[in-house]
Amino acid sequence: MAKESMKAREVKRARMVAKYAEKRTQYLAEGNYDALQSIPKNASPVRLHNRCGVTGRPKGFMRQFGLSRIQFREMASQGLIPGVKKASW
């Protein structure tokens, strides 16, 4: 599992992106790049990183389910994800 500090940092970044989103689009529309520099770095949506909702794992993330590949496989095997079943042919 990811460290709690890493999960908290991602949550903090997401809140900051939402907070400054309107200002950011306004400055970009105006072409005011000097004002854009005054916005914090972590307010940029590019700095967000997808993480597993259960473990916080940053790699192997499945966007459709919000889980890492490992958690997806475990939960699907247990029948916890609706509409997903193991393929057999």
Contacts in CASP RR format, 6 or more apart in sequence:
PFRMAT RR
TARGET T0000
AUTHOR 0000-0000-0000
METHOD contacts of the structure
MODEL  1
MAKESMKAREVKRARMVAKYAEKRTQYLAEGNYDALQSIPKNASPVRLHN
RCGVTGRPKGFMRQFGLSRIQFREMASQGLIPGVKKASW
1 55 0 8 1.000
1 56 0 8 1.000
1 57 0 8 1.000
2 51 0 8 1.000
2 52 0 8 1.000
2 55 0 8 1.000
2 56 0 8 1.000
2 57 0 8 1.000
2 58 0 8 1.000
6 51 0 8 1.000
6 56 0 8 1.000
6 58 0 8 1.000
7 51 0 8 1.000
7 56 0 8 1.000
10 48 0 8 1.000
10 49 0 8 1.000
10 51 0 8 1.000
12 42 0 8 1.000
13 42 0 8 1.000
13 47 0 8 1.000
13 48 0 8 1.000
14 48 0 8 1.000
16 40 0 8 1.000
16 42 0 8 1.000
16 43 0 8 1.000
17 42 0 8 1.000
17 43 0 8 1.000
17 44 0 8 1.000
17 45 0 8 1.000
17 47 0 8 1.000
17 48 0 8 1.000
19 43 0 8 1.000
20 39 0 8 1.000
20 40 0 8 1.000
20 43 0 8 1.000
21 45 0 8 1.000
23 39 0 8 1.000
24 36 0 8 1.000
24 39 0 8 1.000
24 43 0 8 1.000
24 44 0 8 1.000
27 33 0 8 1.000
27 35 0 8 1.000
27 36 0 8 1.000
27 39 0 8 1.000
28 36 0 8 1.000
41 47 0 8 1.000
49 58 0 8 1.000
50 58 0 8 1.000
50 61 0 8 1.000
50 63 0 8 1.000
50 66 0 8 1.000
51 57 0 8 1.000
51 58 0 8 1.000
51 61 0 8 1.000
52 58 0 8 1.000
52 61 0 8 1.000
52 66 0 8 1.000
52 67 0 8 1.000
52 68 0 8 1.000
52 71 0 8 1.000
53 66 0 8 1.000
53 67 0 8 1.000
53 71 0 8 1.000
54 67 0 8 1.000
54 68 0 8 1.000
54 71 0 8 1.000
55 68 0 8 1.000
55 70 0 8 1.000
55 71 0 8 1.000
56 68 0 8 1.000
57 68 0 8 1.000
57 70 0 8 1.000
57 71 0 8 1.000
59 68 0 8 1.000
60 68 0 8 1.000
60 69 0 8 1.000
61 67 0 8 1.000
61 68 0 8 1.000
61 69 0 8 1.000
62 68 0 8 1.000
62 69 0 8 1.000
62 72 0 8 1.000
65 72 0 8 1.000
65 81 0 8 1.000
67 75 0 8 1.000
72 81 0 8 1.000
75 81 0 8 1.000
76 84 0 8 1.000
76 85 0 8 1.000
76 86 0 8 1.000
77 86 0 8 1.000
79 85 0 8 1.000
END
